[in-house]
């Protein structure tokens, strides 16, 4: 059974951005934008947390529909 699971995982092609898996790269991009907005005082602490939660939820939700 573990051999079958290993084959299934190996068969799936994972797209990368600069060698980083695409999903992780998207999360890092969201974080970079939000941190830049927070450092420029465009977002308060609570808004930063809310925006991070909304961005992460949208990213996870997109996986269910794609």
MARKEBA-49530 format. One line per field, with one value per residue: residue in three letters; x, y, z of N, C-alpha, C, CB in turn; chain. Coordinates in Angstrom, 2 decimals, decimal comma, padded with zeros to 5 digits, always signed. Glycine has a CB too. Layout:
// residues N
residuo	c(ALA:...);
nx	c(X:...);
ny	c(Y:...);
nz	c(Z:...);
cax	c(X:...);
cay	c(Y:...);
caz	c(Z:...);
cx	c(X:...);
cy	c(Y:...);
cz	c(Z:...);
cbx	c(X:...);
cby	c(Y:...);
cbz	c(Z:...);
cadena	c(A:...);
***
This chain:
// residues 66
residuo	c(UNK:UNK:UNK:UNK:UNK:UNK:UNK:UNK:UNK:UNK:UNK:UNK:UNK:UNK:UNK:UNK:UNK:UNK:UNK:UNK:UNK:UNK:UNK:UNK:UNK:UNK:UNK:UNK:UNK:UNK:UNK:UNK:UNK:UNK:UNK:UNK:UNK:UNK:UNK:UNK:UNK:UNK:UNK:UNK:UNK:UNK:UNK:UNK:UNK:UNK:UNK:UNK:UNK:UNK:UNK:UNK:UNK:UNK:UNK:UNK:UNK:UNK:UNK:UNK:UNK:UNK);
nx	c(+000,83:+001,94:+003,73:+002,04:+000,91:+003,19:+003,85:+001,62:+001,93:+004,37:+003,64:+002,15:+002,48:+004,20:+003,99:+006,43:+007,83:+010,62:+011,88:+010,45:+007,61:+004,47:+002,18:+003,30:+004,85:+002,84:+001,65:+003,84:+004,09:+001,67:+002,11:+004,36:+003,29:+001,37:+002,99:+004,53:+002,51:+001,78:+004,14:+004,29:+002,37:-000,22:-001,94:-003,47:-002,67:-004,78:-006,11:-004,12:-003,93:-006,53:-006,50:-004,54:-005,79:-008,02:-006,74:-005,36:-007,53:-008,86:-006,97:-006,85:-009,53:-009,69:-008,38:-010,20:-012,05:-010,74);
ny	c(-001,19:+001,27:+001,58:+002,06:+004,49:+006,07:+006,01:+007,34:+009,88:+010,61:+010,70:+012,99:+016,15:+018,91:+022,32:+024,88:+027,93:+029,68:+027,43:+026,91:+025,35:+026,08:+026,68:+027,36:+029,53:+031,35:+031,86:+033,04:+035,32:+036,65:+037,15:+038,85:+041,14:+041,91:+042,39:+044,51:+046,45:+046,69:+047,65:+050,12:+051,45:+051,27:+049,30:+048,33:+046,48:+044,63:+044,65:+043,60:+040,93:+040,09:+040,43:+038,60:+036,22:+036,24:+036,19:+033,73:+031,99:+032,42:+031,41:+028,69:+028,02:+028,38:+026,15:+024,13:+024,61:+024,54);
nz	c(+000,00:+000,79:-001,25:-003,44:-002,67:-002,65:-005,37:-006,45:-005,38:-006,51:-009,20:-009,52:-010,86:-009,69:-009,79:-009,78:-008,49:-008,95:-007,91:-005,63:-004,28:-005,82:-004,21:-001,71:-002,49:-003,19:-000,70:+000,60:-001,00:-000,45:+002,27:+002,08:+000,82:+002,71:+004,97:+004,00:+003,72:+006,38:+007,56:+006,35:+007,64:+006,66:+007,37:+010,41:+013,43:+013,98:+011,53:+009,94:+010,83:+010,20:+007,39:+006,70:+007,47:+005,75:+003,23:+003,34:+003,66:+001,24:-000,54:+000,19:-000,22:-002,98:-003,91:-003,57:-005,55:-007,92);
cax	c(+000,00:+002,79:+004,32:+001,02:+000,81:+004,41:+003,72:+000,60:+002,52:+005,40:+003,02:+001,57:+003,48:+004,06:+004,60:+007,27:+008,22:+012,00:+012,20:+009,58:+006,27:+003,61:+001,32:+004,11:+005,23:+001,69:+001,52:+004,92:+003,76:+000,63:+002,77:+005,23:+002,44:+000,76:+004,04:+004,86:+001,42:+001,84:+005,30:+004,02:+001,26:-001,49:-002,75:-003,25:-002,40:-005,97:-006,35:-003,10:-004,35:-007,72:-006,12:-003,82:-006,79:-008,81:-005,88:-005,12:-008,80:-009,11:-006,04:-007,31:-010,81:-009,45:-007,96:-011,39:-012,83:-009,91);
cay	c(+000,00:+002,46:+001,72:+002,69:+005,90:+006,72:+006,19:+008,36:+011,18:+010,90:+010,95:+014,33:+017,18:+020,09:+023,48:+025,64:+029,30:+029,79:+026,22:+026,80:+024,91:+027,23:+027,03:+028,05:+030,82:+032,25:+032,26:+033,98:+036,57:+037,30:+037,64:+039,98:+042,30:+042,34:+042,96:+045,83:+047,35:+046,91:+048,50:+051,48:+051,94:+051,23:+048,33:+048,22:+045,10:+043,80:+044,55:+042,71:+039,57:+039,82:+040,31:+037,32:+035,16:+036,28:+035,75:+032,30:+031,32:+032,49:+030,50:+027,32:+027,86:+028,26:+024,77:+023,28:+024,89:+024,41);
caz	c(+000,00:+000,82:-002,59:-004,28:-002,27:-003,14:-006,82:-006,70:-005,04:-007,50:-010,49:-009,55:-011,16:-008,84:-010,41:-008,86:-008,82:-008,44:-007,17:-004,46:-004,71:-006,12:-003,07:-000,70:-003,06:-003,10:+000,71:+000,85:-001,68:+000,35:+003,48:+001,74:+000,58:+003,98:+005,82:+003,45:+004,08:+007,84:+007,85:+005,86:+008,48:+005,94:+008,10:+011,85:+013,85:+013,80:+010,09:+009,41:+011,15:+009,41:+005,99:+006,57:+007,55:+004,52:+002,13:+003,47:+003,41:-000,21:-001,20:+000,46:-000,90:-004,42:-004,21:-003,61:-006,75:-009,12);
cx	c(+000,87:+003,47:+003,33:+000,88:+002,02:+004,36:+002,73:+001,15:+003,56:+004,82:+002,46:+002,68:+003,17:+004,74:+005,35:+007,50:+009,58:+012,36:+011,36:+008,22:+005,32:+002,74:+002,08:+004,51:+004,08:+001,49:+002,61:+004,66:+002,70:+001,25:+003,62:+004,42:+001,86:+001,79:+004,43:+003,78:+001,44:+002,98:+005,10:+002,83:-000,06:-002,47:-002,44:-002,99:-003,58:-006,29:-005,37:-003,50:-005,57:-007,39:-005,38:-004,81:-007,62:-007,99:-005,64:-006,39:-009,12:-008,21:-006,47:-008,63:-010,65:-009,05:-009,15:-012,16:-012,04:-009,58);
cy	c(+001,26:+002,68:+002,42:+004,17:+006,67:+006,98:+007,29:+009,75:+011,57:+011,23:+012,35:+015,35:+018,42:+021,27:+024,29:+027,05:+029,51:+028,60:+025,99:+026,33:+026,11:+027,64:+027,80:+029,43:+031,82:+032,74:+033,28:+035,33:+037,35:+037,90:+038,87:+041,25:+042,82:+042,95:+044,34:+046,85:+047,67:+047,85:+049,94:+052,10:+052,05:+050,25:+048,41:+046,76:+044,18:+043,61:+043,59:+041,25:+039,19:+039,61:+039,00:+036,16:+035,10:+035,77:+034,25:+031,51:+031,31:+031,51:+029,05:+027,06:+027,69:+026,85:+023,83:+023,45:+024,72:+022,98);
cz	c(+000,00:-000,53:-003,53:-003,95:-002,77:-004,62:-007,16:-006,43:-006,08:-008,87:-010,63:-009,83:-010,33:-009,54:-009,35:-009,40:-008,16:-007,57:-005,92:-004,95:-004,80:-004,93:-002,00:-001,21:-002,97:-001,66:+001,06:+000,19:-000,93:+001,60:+003,19:+001,52:+001,89:+004,92:+005,33:+003,81:+005,57:+008,20:+007,38:+006,58:+007,71:+006,61:+009,59:+012,19:+013,61:+012,32:+009,44:+009,63:+010,33:+007,94:+005,75:+006,59:+006,27:+003,33:+002,16:+003,18:+001,91:-000,96:-001,01:-000,25:-002,40:-004,80:-004,29:-004,91:-008,03:-009,39);
cbx	c(-000,94:+003,85:+004,72:-000,32:+000,70:+005,61:+003,29:-000,64:+003,14:+006,34:+001,93:+000,84:+003,49:+004,68:+003,54:+008,61:+007,15:+012,17:+013,61:+009,46:+005,70:+002,73:+000,72:+005,37:+005,67:+000,43:+001,61:+006,25:+003,30:-000,49:+003,62:+006,06:+001,30:+000,09:+005,27:+005,02:+000,06:+002,01:+006,54:+003,76:+001,61:-001,26:-002,51:-004,47:-002,03:-007,18:-006,26:-001,73:-004,64:-008,71:-005,26:-002,78:-007,72:-009,32:-004,56:-004,60:-009,93:-008,88:-004,62:-007,46:-011,69:-008,38:-006,99:-012,29:-013,37:-008,63);
cby	c(+000,00:+002,33:+000,34:+001,98:+006,03:+005,89:+004,88:+008,11:+011,16:+009,73:+009,95:+014,66:+017,53:+019,85:+024,35:+024,93:+030,37:+031,09:+026,24:+028,18:+023,86:+026,91:+025,75:+027,21:+030,65:+031,55:+031,03:+033,41:+036,30:+036,30:+036,54:+039,65:+041,95:+041,15:+042,04:+045,76:+046,75:+045,56:+047,92:+051,45:+053,29:+050,83:+046,89:+048,78:+045,07:+044,43:+045,92:+042,99:+039,43:+040,95:+041,50:+037,16:+035,38:+037,71:+036,48:+031,96:+032,01:+033,92:+030,70:+027,08:+029,04:+029,25:+024,28:+023,59:+026,27:+025,20);
cbz	c(+001,21:+001,93:-003,15:-004,09:-000,72:-002,81:-007,49:-005,84:-003,64:-007,63:-010,73:-008,20:-012,69:-007,42:-011,12:-008,62:-008,35:-007,66:-006,79:-003,68:-003,73:-007,31:-002,45:-000,35:-004,52:-003,60:+001,65:+000,36:-003,12:+000,73:+004,10:+000,48:-000,41:+004,66:+005,85:+001,93:+003,70:+008,59:+007,20:+004,36:+009,07:+004,47:+007,57:+012,67:+015,30:+014,53:+009,42:+010,07:+012,66:+009,55:+005,56:+007,72:+008,77:+004,24:+002,18:+004,87:+004,19:-000,73:-000,67:+001,99:-000,62:-004,87:-003,14:-002,43:-006,68:-008,99);
cadena	c(A:A:A:A:A:A:A:A:A:A:A:A:A:A:A:A:A:A:A:A:A:A:A:A:A:A:A:A:A:A:A:A:A:A:A:A:A:A:A:A:A:A:A:A:A:A:A:A:A:A:A:A:A:A:A:A:A:A:A:A:A:A:A:A:A:A);
***
